Every structure is written in C-alpha cells, then in structure tokens.
Amino acid sequence: MKSKKVYINLIYFFGALGGLLFGYDTGVISGALLFIKDDLGLTPFMEGLVVSGVLIGALVGAAFCGPFADRVGRKKAIIWLGVLFSIGAIGTGLAGNVEVLILFRIELGVAVGGASAIVPLYLSEMAPAAIRGRVASLNTLMNAIGILLAYLINYAFSSSGRWDWMLLLAVIPSLLLMIGMLFMPESPRWLLQNNREDEARKVLLLTRDADNIESEIRNIKELKPEGKVPLSELFSPLMRPILLIGVGVAVFQQIIGTNTIIYYTPTILADSGMGSSSAIAGTIGIGIVNVLFTIIGTLLIDKIGRRMLMLIGNIGMSIALGILGVSTLFFQAPSWLLLGCLCLFMVAYSASWGMVAWVVLAEIFPLKIRGTAVGFASTSLWLANIVVSLSFPVLLRSLGSSVLFLIYATIGIVAFLFVMKFVPETKGKTLEEIEEEITSKKSKVPKVS
C-alpha cells in the first residue's frame, strides 16, 4: 500500500515537472537580461524580442501540442516536451550572438507552450474529483518553484554576470522530466477514448477506490465520441460559449500585467536606484512569496472553489497595481514601497489566477475535444502574453510606469466582473459531470448569437 502511494506521488510529481521548466525558462530571463543587454548590445526592441522569443514559440507550442496530445497521448507528448526543453536549454546557454539566442528562445517556447496546455490536462485527467483541483494546481506550484529557482540561480551568477549558465542549467530538470515520464502511466481518459479499456481500468485502480472504478468508466464511455471529432466541432454553437469562457480566463490572466511583474521586476527595481545584484536579490523575496501563496491556494482550491479564489485574487492584484500606479505618478516611490506592492501582487496572483486559470482550462472542455480546446485557449493566453511583453518596454518609455500600472489595475476590475458573470464553479465535480452540466447549459455561460 505504501509503495502504491509513493508511485501515485511520483505520477503527480513527474506530471507537474513540466510546470517547473515552464516557470524556470520564463523567469530566468529576468535576471539574465541585465547582463545580456551589455554583452550583446541589445536595443529596446531586441530586448523585448529576447524576452518574448519564448512567448512566440509558446504560441506555436500551445496551438499544436493540444491536438498532438489528443493523437499520441498525454504521456508521449510530455516526453517530447522534455526533449524540446533540453535542446532549448543547451542552445540558449551556448548561444554566441543575439540571433542564435532568439532562435533557441523561440524553440524553447514551443516546449513552454506545450507544457502550459498538456501538463494541467494530464494532471486533471489522472486525479480523482475530490482532489483534482489540488493535483492540477501542482502544475502552478512547480511553476512557482521554477521561477524561484531561476531567481536563485540568477543571484548566484549575478556577481560574475554568467547569463549563459543561468540559461544552461535548465537542462537538468528537462532530462529528469524526459526520463521520468517514460515510467509513468497514460491518462485513463485518453486510453478509454482510444478503446483501451483494460489499460484505463488499471490506471484508475492506482488513484481511485475500487468501488468507484466501474461507474467512472461508464460515465466516461457515455461521453466518448464515436469516430474522429473534426476541428470545426470546436466552434460549434454548443462549444462556443465554453470556448469563450476558456479564452476569456486565459487572456485575462495575462493582460492584467502578470508577466510584466515576472519578467521585468529586476528592471523596475534597478530603475528605482537598486544595483543589478540587489535588484536580482529583491526578486528572490517575490519568488518565495509566489511559492508560499501558491501552496496556500493549492490547499484552498478544493475547499472554497475556483470562482471565489479568482474573485479575491482580482481584488488584491488591482489594489497592488493601483498603489503602484498612484505612488509613482505623484512622487518618487521608494524601493521598499515598490517591492511591497510587487509582493502584494504576487500574493494575490499566486493564490488565485496564477493557479486557478490552468485548472479551469483543464476542466471545462468536453473530453472529445479537450486537448484541442485547451490548446486553443492556451494559444490565446500566449498571444496575450506576447502582446503585453512586447509592448511593455515601449509603453514604459512612452506612457511611464504609473499609467501602465493603472491601466492593468482597471483591466483587473473588468476581469473580476467577467468571472462573476460567466465562469462556472467546478469544485468537487467529476470531469464528466462538469461536461454534462456545461453542455446542457445548466451553467451560467455567455450567450453567443
């Protein structure tokens, strides 16, 4: 019995390890950028391109990895992501010029985008309904740990300025992901969808009580499509309201300004008068806050629900961004106030939107087209991420940080209203119950003409 529990924990660990790489590869550039700018002589545009190269690749990865996971399975797709993560880490770490660096940042982004879609999907399909939110949110916890690890590595190499080692060390967890997933089971829902019932039953027996297995298999089979589902099904009248919810959640998670905090915190602090090493050290505190409050959110998500966490998070994020905007608009805000507001933002974001958005995306779509739908929503998320990250350095110079933070705070209020009106609560329900409820329009979903 103990060995079974250990194996279950390993399934969840390796399933979520892609989230750590996602976090590391998006967070590490924040510190590395301070030294890359000097070594490679970056212009503001090239600076934005180095940061957003991962985002451009992620757009491609999110778009294609969802359908790929539907075709070959969640397990094989994650193994291939490990291969891509490894290639990207080596390529960026050994890049001798900015063109090669950008090229491999884009390649690395394909893996990041794929992980953003497939990792929460795999975890949600592996977990029982009672703990699915907690298990699926492990992806975001690992993401937060990856960001903190990136900040620590950045600080360790800040005195030497070795940005190449900051990027190269990501190869260690990427190889671990690739090897570890070879020994993990496939998603039982994918197995049932592909007429491999005996294998699915064995996987379900690992994580469920034996008494509940047959009823869950029956429920999954009842909703299993007959034959191949065409891509056009994604935009059918029945799917469009659900798709709008998913895309809305994905886009709002980004356009509130989340990744300007993750990517540009050292730059914001350095501009306030901190040295490069001190600015990078300041990000470690934010990284620790991110991990701690992601853990808190993980403990709360199956108790108070997805919607409530998102609504509370919106309030905290908008207050933090509002204070940042007002304080920098009317006076020269001290570094401690900036750092405090950045930490408040991360507290609210980490315990809510940073985690819940991925869980909701993995839950709300029907099985027959879940991989493709999650991929589409994730693509929307990365497209929004690209727009925010590419525009931030330019808008920062033209509008100033005060106006930008106030704009993001206003967007947070709009996101609050969107969740209140449209996003259904999925706490404690099986994926099949969620599908039946949403597609039968028992849930409150936006109407589309």
C-alpha positions as CSV (number, residue, x, y, z in Angstrom):
1,M,0.0,0.0,0.0
2,K,2.9,2.3,0.8
3,S,4.6,1.6,-2.5
4,K,1.3,2.4,-4.3
5,K,1.1,5.8,-2.6
6,V,4.7,6.5,-3.5
7,Y,4.0,5.7,-7.1
8,I,0.9,7.9,-7.1
9,N,3.0,10.8,-5.8
10,L,5.6,10.1,-8.5
11,I,2.9,10.3,-11.1
12,Y,1.8,13.7,-9.9
13,F,5.4,14.9,-9.4
14,F,6.7,14.0,-12.9
15,G,3.3,15.1,-14.4
16,A,3.9,18.5,-12.9
17,L,7.6,18.7,-13.6
18,G,6.9,20.4,-16.9
19,G,5.5,23.2,-14.9
20,L,8.8,23.7,-13.2
21,L,10.6,24.1,-16.5
22,F,7.8,26.4,-17.7
23,G,8.5,28.6,-14.6
24,Y,12.3,28.4,-14.9
25,D,12.5,29.3,-18.5
26,T,10.1,32.2,-18.3
27,G,11.6,33.5,-15.0
28,V,15.3,33.1,-15.7
29,I,15.4,35.7,-18.4
30,S,14.5,38.5,-15.9
31,G,18.0,38.4,-14.3
32,A,19.9,37.2,-17.3
33,L,18.6,40.1,-19.4
34,L,20.6,42.6,-17.2
35,F,23.8,41.1,-18.4
36,I,22.7,40.0,-21.9
37,K,22.0,43.7,-22.7
38,D,25.6,44.6,-22.1
39,D,27.3,41.6,-23.6
40,L,25.3,41.6,-26.8
41,G,24.4,45.3,-27.0
42,L,20.6,45.0,-27.2
43,T,18.4,47.8,-28.3
44,P,15.0,48.2,-26.5
45,F,13.3,46.3,-29.4
46,M,15.9,43.4,-29.3
47,E,15.5,43.3,-25.5
48,G,11.7,42.8,-25.9
49,L,12.4,40.2,-28.6
50,V,14.8,38.2,-26.4
51,V,12.1,38.1,-23.7
52,S,9.2,37.4,-26.0
53,G,11.0,34.8,-28.1
54,V,9.8,32.1,-25.7
55,L,6.3,33.6,-26.0
56,I,6.3,33.4,-29.8
57,G,7.4,29.8,-29.6
58,A,4.8,29.1,-26.9
59,L,2.1,30.4,-29.2
60,V,3.1,27.7,-31.7
61,G,3.5,25.0,-29.0
62,A,0.1,25.7,-27.4
63,A,-1.6,25.6,-30.8
64,F,-0.1,22.3,-31.9
65,C,0.6,20.3,-28.7
66,G,-3.1,20.0,-27.8
67,P,-4.1,18.2,-31.0
68,F,-0.8,16.3,-30.8
69,A,-1.6,15.1,-27.2
70,D,-5.1,14.0,-28.5
71,R,-3.4,11.9,-31.2
72,V,-0.4,10.3,-29.5
73,G,-1.5,10.6,-25.8
74,R,-0.6,12.9,-22.9
75,K,2.4,10.8,-21.7
76,K,4.2,10.7,-25.1
77,A,3.5,14.4,-25.7
78,I,5.1,15.3,-22.3
79,I,8.2,13.1,-23.1
80,W,8.6,15.0,-26.4
81,L,8.4,18.3,-24.4
82,G,11.3,17.1,-22.3
83,V,13.3,16.7,-25.5
84,L,12.5,20.2,-26.6
85,F,13.2,21.7,-23.2
86,S,16.7,20.0,-23.3
87,I,17.5,21.3,-26.8
88,G,16.4,24.8,-25.9
89,A,18.4,24.9,-22.6
90,I,21.6,23.9,-24.4
91,G,21.0,26.1,-27.4
92,T,20.3,29.3,-25.4
93,G,23.1,28.6,-22.9
94,L,25.7,28.2,-25.7
95,A,24.4,31.0,-27.9
96,G,27.2,33.2,-29.2
97,N,25.1,36.0,-30.6
98,V,21.7,37.5,-30.3
99,E,20.3,35.9,-33.4
100,V,21.1,32.4,-32.2
101,L,19.8,33.2,-28.7
102,I,16.5,34.4,-30.1
103,L,16.2,31.3,-32.3
104,F,16.6,28.9,-29.4
105,R,14.4,31.0,-27.2
106,I,11.6,30.5,-29.7
107,E,12.4,26.7,-29.9
108,L,12.3,26.6,-26.1
109,G,9.0,28.5,-26.2
110,V,7.4,25.6,-28.2
111,A,8.1,23.4,-25.2
112,V,6.8,26.0,-22.7
113,G,3.6,26.5,-24.7
114,G,3.1,22.7,-24.9
115,A,3.7,22.3,-21.2
116,S,1.2,25.0,-20.4
117,A,-1.5,23.1,-22.2
118,I,-0.7,19.4,-21.6
119,V,0.7,19.3,-18.0
120,P,-2.6,20.6,-16.3
121,L,-4.6,18.4,-18.7
122,Y,-2.6,15.3,-17.8
123,L,-2.9,16.0,-14.0
124,S,-6.6,16.8,-14.1
125,E,-7.3,13.6,-16.0
126,M,-5.2,11.5,-13.6
127,A,-6.7,12.8,-10.4
128,P,-10.0,11.8,-8.6
129,A,-12.6,14.6,-8.5
130,A,-12.3,15.2,-4.7
131,I,-8.6,16.3,-5.0
132,R,-8.5,17.3,-8.7
133,G,-8.1,21.0,-8.1
134,R,-5.2,20.4,-5.7
135,V,-3.5,17.9,-8.0
136,A,-3.9,20.0,-11.2
137,S,-2.7,23.1,-9.3
138,L,0.6,21.2,-8.7
139,N,1.5,22.5,-12.2
140,T,1.4,26.0,-10.9
141,L,3.2,25.2,-7.7
142,M,6.0,23.7,-9.7
143,N,5.9,26.7,-12.0
144,A,6.3,28.9,-8.9
145,I,9.2,26.8,-7.7
146,G,10.8,27.0,-11.1
147,I,10.5,30.8,-11.1
148,L,12.1,30.9,-7.6
149,L,14.8,28.5,-8.7
150,A,15.5,30.8,-11.7
151,Y,15.8,33.8,-9.3
152,L,18.2,31.9,-7.0
153,I,20.4,30.8,-10.0
154,N,20.3,34.4,-11.3
155,Y,21.5,35.7,-8.0
156,A,24.2,33.0,-7.7
157,F,25.7,34.1,-11.1
158,S,25.0,37.8,-10.8
159,S,28.4,38.7,-9.5
160,S,30.1,37.0,-12.4
161,G,27.4,38.0,-15.0
162,R,27.4,34.5,-16.4
163,W,24.0,34.6,-18.1
164,D,24.9,31.6,-20.2
165,W,25.0,29.3,-17.1
166,M,21.7,30.8,-15.9
167,L,20.1,29.5,-19.1
168,L,22.0,26.3,-19.5
169,L,21.2,24.8,-16.1
170,A,17.6,24.2,-17.2
171,V,18.9,21.1,-18.9
172,I,19.0,19.2,-15.6
173,P,15.2,19.2,-14.8
174,S,14.4,18.8,-18.6
175,L,16.3,15.5,-18.7
176,L,14.7,14.4,-15.5
177,L,11.2,15.1,-17.0
178,M,12.0,13.2,-20.2
179,I,13.4,10.1,-18.3
180,G,10.8,10.1,-15.5
181,M,7.8,10.2,-17.8
182,L,8.9,7.0,-19.5
183,F,7.8,5.2,-16.3
184,M,4.5,7.0,-15.8
185,P,1.1,5.8,-16.9
186,E,-1.0,7.2,-19.7
187,S,-4.2,9.3,-18.9
188,P,-7.1,6.8,-18.3
189,R,-9.5,9.1,-20.2
190,W,-7.3,9.2,-23.3
191,L,-7.0,5.4,-23.1
192,L,-10.8,5.0,-22.9
193,Q,-11.2,7.4,-25.8
194,N,-8.9,5.2,-27.8
195,N,-10.7,1.9,-26.9
196,R,-8.1,0.7,-24.5
197,E,-10.4,0.0,-21.6
198,D,-8.4,-2.7,-19.8
199,E,-5.4,-0.3,-19.6
200,A,-7.6,2.5,-18.4
201,R,-9.0,0.4,-15.7
202,K,-5.5,-0.5,-14.4
203,V,-4.5,3.2,-14.3
204,L,-7.8,4.2,-12.5
205,L,-7.1,1.5,-9.9
206,L,-3.9,3.3,-9.0
207,T,-5.6,6.5,-7.9
208,R,-9.3,5.6,-7.1
209,D,-11.2,3.3,-4.7
210,A,-12.0,0.1,-6.5
211,D,-15.7,0.6,-5.7
212,N,-15.9,3.7,-7.9
213,I,-14.0,2.5,-10.9
214,E,-16.8,1.0,-13.0
215,S,-19.2,3.9,-12.5
216,E,-16.5,6.3,-13.6
217,I,-15.6,4.2,-16.7
218,R,-19.3,4.1,-17.6
219,N,-19.6,7.9,-17.3
220,I,-16.5,8.4,-19.5
221,K,-17.7,6.0,-22.1
222,E,-21.1,7.6,-22.3
223,L,-19.5,10.9,-23.3
224,K,-16.9,9.3,-25.6
225,P,-17.4,10.4,-29.2
226,E,-18.0,8.0,-32.0
227,G,-15.2,8.3,-34.5
228,K,-12.8,11.2,-35.1
229,V,-14.1,14.7,-34.0
230,P,-13.5,17.4,-36.6
231,L,-11.7,20.6,-35.7
232,S,-14.9,22.5,-36.7
233,E,-16.6,21.0,-33.6
234,L,-14.5,23.4,-31.5
235,F,-16.5,26.3,-33.0
236,S,-20.0,24.6,-33.0
237,P,-22.9,26.5,-31.4
238,L,-22.7,24.2,-28.3
239,M,-19.0,24.7,-27.8
240,R,-18.7,28.4,-28.5
241,P,-19.9,29.6,-25.1
242,I,-17.5,27.2,-23.3
243,L,-14.7,28.3,-25.6
244,L,-15.4,32.0,-24.8
245,I,-15.1,31.2,-21.1
246,G,-11.8,29.4,-21.6
247,V,-10.4,32.1,-23.9
248,G,-11.6,34.9,-21.5
249,V,-10.0,33.3,-18.5
250,A,-6.7,32.7,-20.4
251,V,-6.5,36.2,-21.8
252,F,-7.4,38.0,-18.6
253,Q,-4.7,36.0,-16.7
254,Q,-2.2,37.8,-18.9
255,I,-3.5,41.3,-19.7
256,I,-3.7,42.3,-16.1
257,G,0.1,42.6,-16.4
258,T,1.2,39.4,-14.6
259,N,4.3,38.7,-16.7
260,T,5.5,42.3,-16.6
261,I,6.0,41.6,-12.9
262,I,7.7,38.3,-13.5
263,Y,9.9,39.4,-16.4
264,Y,10.7,43.0,-15.5
265,T,10.9,43.1,-11.7
266,P,14.7,43.5,-11.7
267,T,14.4,46.2,-14.3
268,I,11.7,48.1,-12.3
269,L,13.8,47.8,-9.1
270,A,17.1,48.8,-10.9
271,D,15.4,51.9,-12.3
272,S,14.3,52.9,-8.7
273,G,18.0,53.1,-7.7
274,M,19.0,49.5,-6.8
275,G,22.1,47.9,-8.2
276,S,21.8,44.9,-10.5
277,S,22.7,42.3,-7.8
278,S,20.4,44.0,-5.3
279,A,17.6,44.1,-7.8
280,I,18.0,40.4,-8.5
281,A,18.1,39.7,-4.8
282,G,14.8,41.5,-4.5
283,T,13.2,39.1,-6.9
284,I,14.1,36.2,-4.6
285,G,11.7,37.6,-2.0
286,I,9.0,37.8,-4.6
287,G,9.8,34.3,-5.7
288,I,9.4,33.0,-2.1
289,V,6.1,34.8,-1.8
290,N,5.0,33.2,-5.1
291,V,5.8,29.7,-3.8
292,L,4.2,30.1,-0.4
293,F,1.0,31.6,-1.6
294,T,0.7,29.1,-4.4
295,I,0.8,26.4,-1.7
296,I,-1.9,28.3,0.2
297,G,-4.0,28.5,-3.0
298,T,-3.5,24.8,-3.6
299,L,-4.9,24.0,-0.1
300,L,-7.9,26.3,-0.7
301,I,-8.9,25.5,-4.2
302,D,-10.9,22.3,-3.4
303,K,-12.4,24.0,-0.3
304,I,-13.6,27.4,-1.3
305,G,-13.8,26.8,-5.0
306,R,-12.3,28.2,-8.2
307,R,-14.5,31.2,-8.7
308,M,-14.1,32.6,-5.2
309,L,-10.3,32.4,-5.4
310,M,-10.2,34.2,-8.7
311,L,-12.5,37.0,-7.4
312,I,-10.5,37.5,-4.2
313,G,-7.3,37.5,-6.3
314,N,-8.6,40.1,-8.6
315,I,-9.2,42.5,-5.7
316,G,-5.7,42.0,-4.3
317,M,-4.0,42.4,-7.7
318,S,-5.9,45.5,-8.7
319,I,-5.2,47.2,-5.3
320,A,-1.5,46.4,-5.6
321,L,-1.3,47.7,-9.2
322,G,-3.4,50.8,-8.2
323,I,-1.0,51.7,-5.4
324,L,2.0,51.2,-7.7
325,G,0.4,53.5,-10.3
326,V,-0.6,56.3,-7.9
327,S,2.6,56.2,-5.8
328,T,4.8,56.5,-8.9
329,L,2.5,59.1,-10.5
330,F,2.6,61.7,-7.7
331,F,6.0,61.1,-6.1
332,Q,9.3,59.2,-6.4
333,A,8.3,56.0,-4.7
334,P,11.0,54.4,-2.5
335,S,12.3,50.9,-3.4
336,W,10.6,49.4,-0.3
337,L,7.2,50.5,-1.4
338,L,7.7,49.2,-4.9
339,L,8.9,45.9,-3.6
340,G,5.9,45.7,-1.1
341,C,3.4,46.3,-3.9
342,L,5.1,43.8,-6.1
343,C,4.9,41.2,-3.3
344,L,1.2,42.0,-2.7
345,F,0.5,41.5,-6.4
346,M,2.3,38.1,-6.2
347,V,0.4,37.1,-3.1
348,A,-2.9,37.7,-4.8
349,Y,-1.9,36.3,-8.1
350,S,-0.2,33.2,-6.8
351,A,-3.0,32.1,-4.6
352,S,-5.6,32.7,-7.3
353,W,-5.3,33.4,-11.1
354,G,-1.8,32.0,-11.4
355,M,-3.0,28.6,-10.4
356,V,-6.8,28.6,-10.9
357,A,-6.8,29.6,-14.6
358,W,-4.9,26.5,-15.6
359,V,-7.2,24.3,-13.5
360,V,-10.3,25.8,-15.0
361,L,-9.0,25.4,-18.6
362,A,-8.2,21.7,-17.9
363,E,-11.7,21.1,-16.5
364,I,-14.4,22.9,-18.6
365,F,-13.9,21.4,-22.0
366,P,-15.6,18.1,-23.2
367,L,-13.4,15.0,-23.4
368,K,-14.0,14.6,-27.2
369,I,-12.1,17.7,-28.0
370,R,-10.4,18.6,-24.7
371,G,-6.8,18.6,-25.9
372,T,-7.5,20.8,-28.9
373,A,-9.7,23.1,-26.9
374,V,-7.1,23.5,-24.1
375,G,-4.5,24.1,-26.8
376,F,-6.7,26.8,-28.4
377,A,-7.3,28.6,-25.1
378,S,-3.6,28.3,-24.2
379,T,-2.7,29.8,-27.6
380,S,-5.0,32.8,-26.8
381,L,-3.1,33.1,-23.4
382,W,0.3,33.1,-25.1
383,L,-0.9,35.6,-27.7
384,A,-2.0,37.9,-25.0
385,N,1.3,37.3,-23.2
386,I,3.3,38.3,-26.3
387,V,1.3,41.5,-26.8
388,V,1.9,42.5,-23.1
389,S,5.6,41.6,-23.0
390,L,6.5,43.1,-26.4
391,S,4.6,46.3,-25.7
392,F,5.7,46.8,-22.1
393,P,9.3,48.2,-22.7
394,V,7.9,50.6,-25.4
395,L,4.8,51.6,-23.4
396,L,7.0,52.1,-20.3
397,R,9.1,54.7,-22.2
398,S,6.2,56.4,-23.8
399,L,3.5,56.4,-21.1
400,G,5.5,55.8,-17.9
401,S,5.1,53.0,-15.3
402,S,2.4,54.9,-13.4
403,V,-0.1,55.0,-16.3
404,L,0.7,51.4,-17.2
405,F,0.0,50.1,-13.7
406,L,-3.3,52.0,-13.5
407,I,-4.3,50.5,-16.9
408,Y,-3.6,47.0,-15.6
409,A,-5.5,47.7,-12.4
410,T,-8.5,48.7,-14.4
411,I,-8.3,45.5,-16.5
412,G,-8.3,43.6,-13.2
413,I,-11.7,45.1,-12.3
414,V,-13.1,44.0,-15.7
415,A,-11.7,40.5,-15.1
416,F,-13.5,40.4,-11.8
417,L,-16.8,41.2,-13.5
418,F,-16.2,38.6,-16.2
419,V,-15.6,35.8,-13.6
420,M,-18.6,36.9,-11.6
421,K,-20.9,36.8,-14.6
422,F,-19.6,33.9,-16.7
423,V,-17.2,31.4,-15.0
424,P,-18.9,28.3,-13.6
425,E,-17.9,26.6,-10.3
426,T,-16.3,23.2,-10.9
427,K,-15.3,22.3,-7.4
428,G,-16.0,18.7,-6.3
429,K,-17.4,17.5,-9.7
430,T,-16.1,14.8,-12.0
431,L,-14.9,16.0,-15.4
432,E,-17.9,14.1,-16.9
433,E,-20.4,16.0,-14.5
434,I,-18.8,19.3,-15.5
435,E,-19.1,18.4,-19.2
436,E,-22.8,17.4,-18.8
437,E,-23.6,20.5,-16.8
438,I,-22.0,23.0,-19.1
439,T,-23.0,21.5,-22.4
440,S,-26.6,21.1,-21.2
441,K,-26.4,24.9,-20.4
442,K,-27.3,24.4,-16.7
443,S,-24.3,26.5,-16.0
444,K,-24.2,30.3,-16.4
445,V,-22.4,30.7,-19.7
446,P,-22.3,33.7,-22.1
447,K,-24.8,33.6,-24.9
448,V,-23.4,33.7,-28.4
449,S,-25.7,34.5,-31.3
